[in-house]
Amino acid sequence: MTEPRWLNADERRAWLALLSINTLLPAALDTQLQAAGKLSLFDYNVLAMLSEAEGRFLPMSELAARTSASLSRLSHVVTKLQKRGWVEREAHPRDARVTVAHLTQAGMDTIVSLAPGHVASVRALMLDAMTDDDVADLARIGEKIVARLDDDHWILRES
């Protein structure tokens, strides 16, 4: 049996820092959004992905990919957002077999009102702690890791 490749001190520091960021940052951003708009970071991310999409709609499968969610979780959240009047489900304009989520004007108004506070939190909690080189390094390193996990991930198509 092969001996495990244990983490050295630097690798352990990097791993624990990433693990801590993955826990602390989403919780802090969620707290800000709950206070500002009574919605979760995941809800906000769904609205944001739709707001950036051409025509403000995406097939549910693509929206699930862009929010790193299962279709069942996304469906539940879209139902919740529908009840608030922020999202509608409809047939794809070019393929009626595909269901799309469409951001309503009320949803767009919501994301526009919440975005400045959210971006300020992202800056205060993360970006302001880094130099421009750090930001570029984080993007480069993050994309390398994402490519290992999913070589067709949508953020890699955006780069």
C-alpha positions, -999 to +999 in steps of 0.1 A: +000+000+000+013+034-010+019+060+018-005+090+015+010+122+002+004+143+034+002+180+031+034+200+039+031+231+061+026+255+032+000+232+015-018+229+048-019+267+053-033+271+018-059+244+022-071+257+056-072+293+043-094+282+013-116+260+035-121+290+059-129+314+031-154+289+017-172+289+051-168+325+063-172+346+032-206+332+020-219+335+055-209+371+058-223+380+023-255+361+032-259+381+064-255+414+045-281+404+018-306+391+045-304+425+062-306+445+030-332+425+010-345+395+030-329+371+005-300+347+006-267+348-012-280+319-034-312+339-042-291+369-051-269+348-073-299+334-092-311+369-098-276+382-107-270+354-133-304+361-149-297+398-149-264+393-168-280+369-194-290+380-228-328+387-227-326+382-189-334+345-192-316+312-190-326+276-194-330+261-160-301+236-166-278+265-175-289+285-145-283+255-123-247+253-137-241+290-132-253+288-096-236+255-088-270+240-078-289+209-084-320+213-106-342+204-077-327+230-054-328+256-082-365+247-089-374+252-053-356+286-052-371+297-085-406+289-071-398+311-041-386+339-063-417+335-085-439+341-055-421+374-049-427+384-085-390+384-094-388+354-118-411+337-142-408+302-157-417+299-194-410+279-225-378+288-243-385+312-271-369+289-297-375+254-281-407+249-262-393+216-247-369+237-226-380+256-195-363+289-189-362+312-159-369+348-169-360+378-146-390+401-144-387+439-142-394+437-105-366+412-102-343+435-121-353+464-099-344+442-069-310+432-081-302+468-092-311+480-057-292+453-039-261+452-061-243+483-047-244+470-011-234+435-022-205+448-042-194+470-013-194+439+009-174+419-016-149+447-017-147+452+020-145+415+029-123+403+001-110+425-026-097+454-005-075+430+013-056+422-019-034+440-044-041+440-081-016+412-085-033+392-057-066+395-076-051+384-108-034+355-090-066+345-073-085+344-107-057+324-123-055+299-095-092+297-091-097+290-128-070+262-126-089+245-098-123+250-115-109+234-146-098+203-126-133+200-112-152+208-144-133+215-176-165+229-193-175+252-164-192+284-175-166+307-159-139+291-181-160+300-211-162+336-199-124+340-195 
